Structures are given as C-alpha cells and as structure tokens.
Amino acid sequence: MNKQNKEIVYVKVKDMAGNEFVCPLNELKDVKNISETELDNCFDGDVVGRYAGQLNIVDSGD
C-alpha cells in the first residue's frame, strides 16, 4: 500500500483589524481577503509560536 504524506501547509494572514492568524492554506480562497468563516479554521498568531517547529508555514506573498 502506498501512503502519500499530505502535510498541511499553513500561511500567516491578518484580519481587517490587523490581528495575525495562521491558517491552513488549502482552506483559503484568497490570502489577501479572509472571511470570518475562514478565520474559524485558523489559529491566533500568538498561540502558534509554541507549535511553530511542528507546522509547515509558508510566506503569504505580502
């Protein structure tokens, strides 16, 4: 059996108020325009620091 490793890729984004979040990239339509519904699947930027070594975070291209 061939199992493919599908690691989740995350991206750092900011909401309209400037708060930073880390979101699963595959669940976002547009990293520049995040909806409130999409933010429900994200982590607060302050919380992610302790897990950063375990997450694959890419640049959002800002």
Secondary structure, 3 states (H helix, E strand, C coil): CCCCCCCCEEEEEECCCCCEEEEEHHHCCCCCCCCHHHHCCCEEHHHHHHHHHHCEEECCCC
